[in-house]
Amino acid sequence: MTTQTHPVDHELIEAAAHVARTRCQGDNHTMAAAARARDGRIVTAVNAYHFTGGPCAELVLIGAAAAQGIYELDTIVAVGDRERGVVPPCGRCRQVLLDYFPALKVIVGEEDRVRTVPVTDLLPESYVWAAHQLDAE
């Protein structure tokens, strides 16, 4: 695990917080995510909670980005509704984010201690799905 941190993208945190304040209503949508694409665009999304295990905001964001033709993300953050602030990705999201975007940076931490770290720092000694796929010949 590295200890390297990157500058915090406060505009990205505010974008996710704005979506959490204005779009997360009731129990179905409780988390918002925002990501900055490599070209600078910001994509946002909300989770789709369901007792069967609906997708987290980060996973919905991957699909929303693809629908907009965005396939390379630089940084991502999730923010909880009801002013809960930055929330780190769950284990499933960490694995999916690593598999889709191995160079992704993730904003984590609380209040004045937010920081930006490589997704690889969130999954030390992780399973990298692509490394275990057989080459199609």
Disulfide bonds with the S-S distance in Angstrom:
none
